[in-house]
Amino acid sequence: MNQARHLSLALGACAAVVLAAGCQKDVASPPAGTITAGVKGGGCANFRLTGGGRVDKPEPQTGKNTPDSHDFATFGFQARPDKNCPFENAGSGQQEWNEHGENHEFLQPFAFHGEVTFFTATSGGTQGGQCGQYGGSGRIHFRDGQRFENVPFVVNHACDVAEPGVGRDHIMISIGEIQGGGPGIVYHRHSLLTGGNIQWHRLTGNN
């Protein structure tokens, strides 16, 4: 089966009930483990994250790739605990991710829009920072016109390290079939920011 066909089948079958986020390709950050939505208990986080920018080379490398390579992604997000906290680590928010190149698992540019359903604190691996982990599901649109709904995603960590964020703040995302350790194609990026910023915010009575 060719990879494009495999991708179609894998993404078409996705459902964001259990996200197994320990399938990253690098070892710079610990695996996120398994998070199951709908489990009552513990509570929800006391902070939120916002961010946007650009990422290029795999962490810990810095600097932008050449313009003609198109090997970079741009993103924007806001992620927070669900104010009603209906289950442990419940979250809300939005994730936009635009991959501009072809040098990755999906082999073509795409745009992804995700809805956040869980949110929690996590470690930032070797780069540190004030970090959150969040995820849910969304829709993906490929350059060749293919579209898929209910595609799971997890931001293994989004970290506010310093101001300014370029070269310091970092983000790691996985999009695709990452359920239960089964077969499928998963897109990954794990990079220091080459543009933009990630901001950690303490919750107050106004937010």
C-alpha positions in Angstrom: 0.0 0.0 0.0 1.5 3.4 -0.9 2.0 6.0 1.7 -0.7 8.4 0.4 -3.3 5.6 0.5 -2.2 4.6 3.9 -2.5 8.2 5.1 -6.1 8.4 3.8 -7.1 5.2 5.6 -5.3 6.1 8.8 -6.7 9.6 9.1 -10.2 8.6 8.1 -10.3 6.2 11.0 -9.1 8.6 13.7 -11.1 9.4 16.8 -9.8 11.6 19.6 -10.9 9.6 22.7 -7.5 8.3 23.8 -4.4 10.1 22.7 -1.2 8.1 23.1 1.5 10.8 22.8 4.6 8.8 23.5 5.4 8.2 19.8 7.7 11.1 19.2 10.8 10.5 17.2 13.3 12.2 19.5 14.3 11.6 23.1 14.8 15.2 24.2 11.5 15.2 26.0 9.8 12.4 28.1 6.8 10.6 26.5 3.5 12.2 27.5 1.8 8.9 28.4 -1.8 8.2 27.8 -4.6 10.7 28.6 -8.2 9.5 28.7 -10.9 12.1 28.4 -14.0 11.8 30.6 -12.3 10.6 33.8 -13.7 12.5 36.8 -11.3 13.3 39.6 -8.2 15.4 40.3 -9.2 18.8 38.9 -8.0 21.2 36.2 -4.9 23.4 35.7 -4.5 26.9 37.2 -2.9 28.5 34.2 -3.4 29.0 30.5 -1.2 29.3 27.4 -1.3 31.5 24.3 1.2 31.6 21.4 2.0 31.9 17.8 5.0 32.0 15.5 7.2 29.9 13.3 9.3 26.7 13.8 12.0 25.3 11.5 14.7 22.9 12.5 14.4 20.0 15.0 15.1 21.0 18.6 17.8 21.8 19.8 18.9 23.4 16.5 18.3 27.1 15.9 17.9 29.3 12.9 15.5 29.3 9.9 15.7 27.0 6.9 16.2 28.5 3.5 13.1 30.1 1.9 13.2 27.9 -1.1 13.0 24.8 1.0 9.6 25.7 2.5 10.7 23.5 5.4 8.9 25.3 8.2 5.5 25.6 10.0 3.6 28.5 11.3 1.1 28.2 14.2 -1.2 30.0 16.6 -3.1 28.7 19.7 -4.8 29.4 22.9 -5.3 26.6 25.4 -6.7 26.6 28.9 -8.5 24.5 31.4 -12.3 24.2 31.0 -13.8 26.6 33.4 -16.4 24.1 34.5 -13.8 21.3 34.9 -16.3 18.5 34.0 -13.5 15.9 34.2 -9.8 15.7 35.2 -7.6 17.8 33.0 -10.5 19.1 30.9 -9.5 21.8 28.5 -10.7 24.3 25.9 -9.2 26.4 23.2 -8.1 26.3 19.6 -5.0 25.2 17.7 -3.9 26.3 14.2 -1.0 24.6 12.5 0.1 25.3 8.9 2.9 23.1 7.4 4.5 24.8 4.4 6.8 22.1 3.1 7.0 18.4 2.1 9.9 17.2 4.3 7.8 15.3 6.8 5.5 12.3 7.3 2.6 13.6 5.3 4.7 14.5 2.3 2.7 17.7 1.4 1.7 21.0 2.8 -1.4 21.1 5.0 -3.5 23.3 7.3 -4.9 21.9 10.5 -7.4 23.4 12.9 -8.0 21.7 16.2 -10.3 22.0 19.2 -8.7 21.6 22.6 -10.4 19.1 24.9 -7.7 18.4 27.5 -5.1 20.6 29.1 -2.5 20.0 31.9 0.9 20.9 33.1 3.9 19.0 31.9 7.7 19.0 31.7 9.6 20.8 29.0 12.3 18.2 28.7 15.9 19.4 28.5 14.9 23.0 27.4 12.7 23.6 30.4 10.2 26.4 30.9 6.7 26.8 32.1 4.9 24.2 30.0 1.5 22.9 29.2 0.3 19.8 27.4 -3.0 19.8 25.6 -4.8 18.1 22.7 -8.1 17.1 21.2 -9.2 16.6 17.6 -9.7 18.7 14.4 -9.8 18.9 10.7 -6.9 18.8 8.2 -6.8 20.1 4.7 -4.0 18.9 2.3 -2.7 20.8 -0.7 -4.0 18.1 -3.0 -7.5 18.8 -1.8 -8.0 15.9 0.6 -9.8 16.8 3.8 -10.3 14.8 7.0 -12.4 15.4 10.1 -11.9 14.1 13.7 -8.1 13.9 13.4 -6.5 13.6 16.8 -3.7 15.9 17.9 -1.6 16.4 21.0 0.8 19.2 21.8 3.2 17.2 23.9 4.5 20.4 25.3 4.3 24.2 24.6 6.8 26.0 26.8 7.3 29.6 27.8 11.1 29.8 28.6 12.0 33.5 28.3 11.3 36.8 26.7 11.7 37.2 23.8 10.6 33.7 22.8 12.7 33.3 19.6 15.3 30.7 20.1 14.1 29.9 23.7 10.4 29.0 23.7 9.6 25.6 22.1 6.7 23.5 21.0 6.2 19.8 20.1 3.1 18.6 18.2 1.8 15.3 16.9 -1.1 15.1 14.4 -2.6 12.0 13.0 -3.3 8.4 13.9 -1.7 8.1 17.4 -4.4 6.0 19.0 -3.5 2.9 21.1 -0.1 2.5 19.5 -1.6 1.1 16.3 -0.3 1.5 12.7 -0.8 4.8 11.0 1.0 7.9 9.9 1.8 10.6 12.5 3.2 14.1 11.7 5.6 15.5 14.2 7.4 18.8 14.8 9.6 19.5 17.8 11.4 22.9 17.5 12.6 26.1 19.1 10.7 29.1 17.9 12.3 31.0 15.0 9.6 33.6 15.2 6.8 34.6 17.6 6.3 33.8 21.3 4.6 31.4 23.7 3.1 33.0 26.8 2.2 31.4 30.2 -0.6 33.1 32.1 -1.7 32.5 35.6 -5.5 32.3 35.9 -7.2 35.2 37.7 -10.8 36.1 38.4 -11.0 37.8 35.0 -9.8 34.8 32.9 
